[in-house]
Amino acid sequence: MIVIIKYNAGNIRSVQNALLRLGYKSVITDNHAEISKADKVIFPGVGEASSAMAYLREKQLDTLIVSLKQPVLGICLGLQLLCKDSEEGNTKCLGVFNTSTKRFPPEDKVPHMGWNNFKMSAKSDLFKEMPSENDVYYVHGYYAEVCDDTIATGDYIKPFSSIMKKGNFYAMQFHPEKSANVGEKLLKNFLEIK
């Protein structure tokens, strides 16, 4: 069973529709038991960090998410909330990835929106049968700093973590559900991780 975590963030249905296009059914829920027993967990989102974290704490999803042992995929805001903190609302986040989320410099064009690439910087089962550089679709005004958990980097004004991995946790700053064949391949590779 694939679970998509329901919380105070948008864009969740588009992820579910992308999974359906790949032939996978999923459940959108904030139920602890369903999330815990899922084979794969997806933590997507578009929204604001402090309000999203407030909802996660209210539902005690903050402690549940970090305790999960199955493969977990954070997408966009999901990646940022898996970091230790965010400048957006001066927010303490989940702390899976030991890096901070910063705002792109305000004098430049924010948000970073549209097609841009990422370059792989480490090997991963997520990258099975993929070239080392790929174009994907981004929409974000905040970015995770490059760190030891970064396995692919993007570049917009400065380098940032495009894809991260630590243990069973994976995360993408871009939207795989909007990234055509590359996004579908990444989602499929994640769903096939044992």
C-alpha positions as CSV (number, residue, x, y, z in Angstrom):
1,M,0.0,0.0,0.0
2,I,1.2,3.5,-0.9
3,V,0.2,6.3,1.5
4,I,0.3,10.0,0.7
5,I,0.4,12.0,4.0
6,K,-2.5,14.4,4.3
7,Y,-1.6,17.6,6.0
8,N,-2.0,21.4,5.7
9,A,-0.5,21.7,2.2
10,G,-1.6,21.7,-1.4
11,N,-0.7,19.7,-4.5
12,I,-1.4,16.3,-2.9
13,R,-4.0,15.2,-5.5
14,S,-1.7,15.8,-8.4
15,V,0.8,13.4,-6.9
16,Q,-1.9,10.8,-6.5
17,N,-2.9,11.3,-10.2
18,A,0.7,10.9,-11.2
19,L,0.9,7.5,-9.4
20,L,-2.4,6.5,-11.1
21,R,-0.8,7.2,-14.5
22,L,2.0,4.8,-13.5
23,G,-0.6,2.1,-12.5
24,Y,-0.3,2.6,-8.7
25,K,-3.2,3.2,-6.3
26,S,-2.6,5.2,-3.2
27,V,-4.5,6.4,-0.1
28,I,-4.4,10.0,1.2
29,T,-4.5,9.9,5.0
30,D,-3.3,11.4,8.2
31,N,-4.2,8.1,10.1
32,H,-1.2,6.9,12.1
33,A,-1.9,3.2,11.7
34,E,-2.4,3.4,7.9
35,I,0.8,5.5,7.5
36,S,2.8,3.1,9.7
37,K,1.8,0.0,7.9
38,A,2.3,1.4,4.3
39,D,4.9,-0.1,2.0
40,K,5.8,3.4,0.8
41,V,5.0,6.8,2.2
42,I,4.9,10.0,0.1
43,F,5.1,13.4,1.9
44,P,4.4,16.1,-0.8
45,G,3.2,19.6,-0.5
46,V,3.0,23.2,-1.6
47,G,2.5,25.8,1.1
48,E,4.2,27.7,4.0
49,A,6.5,25.9,6.4
50,S,5.4,27.2,9.8
51,S,1.7,26.5,9.3
52,A,2.4,23.1,7.8
53,M,4.7,22.2,10.8
54,A,1.9,23.5,13.2
55,Y,-0.5,21.1,11.6
56,L,2.0,18.2,11.7
57,R,2.5,18.8,15.4
58,E,-1.2,19.1,16.2
59,K,-1.8,15.7,14.6
60,Q,1.4,14.3,16.1
61,L,2.6,13.5,12.6
62,D,5.9,15.1,13.3
63,T,7.0,12.3,15.6
64,L,5.4,9.6,13.4
65,I,7.2,10.7,10.2
66,V,10.7,10.7,11.7
67,S,10.1,7.2,13.1
68,L,9.1,5.6,9.8
69,K,11.3,2.7,8.6
70,Q,9.8,2.1,5.1
71,P,10.9,4.2,2.1
72,V,9.6,7.8,2.5
73,L,9.6,10.4,-0.3
74,G,9.4,14.2,0.5
75,I,8.4,16.4,-2.4
76,C,8.9,20.2,-2.6
77,L,7.6,21.5,0.8
78,G,8.0,17.9,2.0
79,L,11.8,18.1,1.4
80,Q,12.0,21.4,3.2
81,L,10.1,20.1,6.2
82,L,12.5,17.1,6.5
83,C,15.4,19.6,7.0
84,K,16.3,20.8,10.5
85,D,14.8,24.3,10.2
86,S,13.5,26.9,7.7
87,E,13.9,30.6,7.4
88,E,10.2,30.7,6.3
89,G,8.5,31.7,9.5
90,N,11.7,30.9,11.5
91,T,10.4,27.3,11.7
92,K,11.9,24.3,13.5
93,C,11.3,21.4,11.2
94,L,11.7,17.6,11.4
95,G,15.5,17.3,11.3
96,V,15.9,14.2,9.2
97,F,18.4,16.0,6.9
98,N,21.1,18.0,8.7
99,T,20.7,21.2,6.7
100,S,18.7,24.4,6.8
101,T,16.2,25.8,4.3
102,K,17.0,29.4,3.2
103,R,15.2,32.0,1.1
104,F,16.7,32.8,-2.3
105,P,18.2,36.3,-2.2
106,P,15.3,38.8,-2.6
107,E,17.1,41.0,-5.1
108,D,16.8,38.1,-7.6
109,K,13.8,36.5,-9.3
110,V,11.8,34.5,-6.7
111,P,10.3,32.0,-6.8
112,H,12.5,29.7,-8.9
113,M,9.8,28.5,-11.3
114,G,9.9,26.5,-14.4
115,W,12.2,23.9,-16.0
116,N,15.8,23.6,-14.8
117,N,18.1,20.7,-14.4
118,F,19.7,18.7,-11.6
119,K,23.1,17.0,-11.6
120,M,23.6,13.7,-9.7
121,S,26.4,13.9,-7.1
122,A,26.1,10.4,-5.7
123,K,24.8,7.0,-6.7
124,S,21.3,5.9,-5.7
125,D,18.7,3.3,-6.5
126,L,16.5,6.3,-7.3
127,F,18.6,7.0,-10.4
128,K,18.3,3.5,-11.9
129,E,18.6,3.7,-15.7
130,M,18.8,7.5,-15.8
131,P,21.4,10.0,-17.2
132,S,23.4,12.1,-14.7
133,E,21.7,15.3,-15.7
134,N,17.9,15.8,-16.1
135,D,15.5,18.6,-16.6
136,V,12.6,18.9,-14.1
137,Y,10.0,21.4,-13.0
138,Y,10.6,23.6,-10.0
139,V,8.4,26.0,-8.1
140,H,10.1,27.3,-4.9
141,G,11.3,30.4,-3.1
142,Y,13.2,28.6,-0.5
143,Y,16.0,26.0,-0.9
144,A,17.8,23.4,1.2
145,E,21.5,24.1,1.5
146,V,23.8,21.5,0.0
147,C,25.0,19.0,2.6
148,D,26.2,15.4,3.2
149,D,22.7,14.1,2.4
150,T,22.6,15.8,-1.0
151,I,22.7,13.3,-3.9
152,A,21.8,15.8,-6.7
153,T,22.2,19.5,-7.0
154,G,20.3,22.2,-8.8
155,D,21.5,25.7,-9.5
156,Y,19.4,28.9,-9.4
157,I,21.3,31.9,-8.1
158,K,23.4,29.4,-6.0
159,P,23.7,25.6,-5.8
160,F,21.0,23.9,-3.7
161,S,19.9,20.4,-2.8
162,S,17.7,19.1,-5.6
163,I,17.5,15.5,-4.3
164,M,18.4,14.3,-0.9
165,K,18.7,10.9,0.8
166,K,19.4,9.7,4.3
167,G,18.6,6.1,5.2
168,N,15.1,5.3,4.1
169,F,14.3,9.0,3.5
170,Y,14.4,10.5,0.0
171,A,13.4,14.0,-1.0
172,M,13.0,16.1,-4.2
173,Q,12.8,19.9,-4.3
174,F,11.1,19.8,-7.8
175,H,7.7,18.3,-8.7
176,P,8.2,14.9,-10.2
177,E,4.4,14.8,-10.9
178,K,4.9,17.8,-13.3
179,S,8.3,16.7,-14.7
180,A,7.1,14.6,-17.6
181,N,9.1,11.4,-18.3
182,V,12.0,12.2,-15.9
183,G,9.6,12.7,-13.0
184,E,7.6,9.5,-13.9
185,K,10.9,7.5,-14.0
186,L,12.0,8.9,-10.6
187,L,8.6,8.1,-9.0
188,K,8.7,4.6,-10.5
189,N,12.2,4.0,-9.2
190,F,11.1,5.1,-5.8
191,L,8.1,2.8,-5.8
192,E,10.3,-0.1,-6.8
193,I,12.8,0.4,-3.9
194,K,12.8,-2.7,-1.7
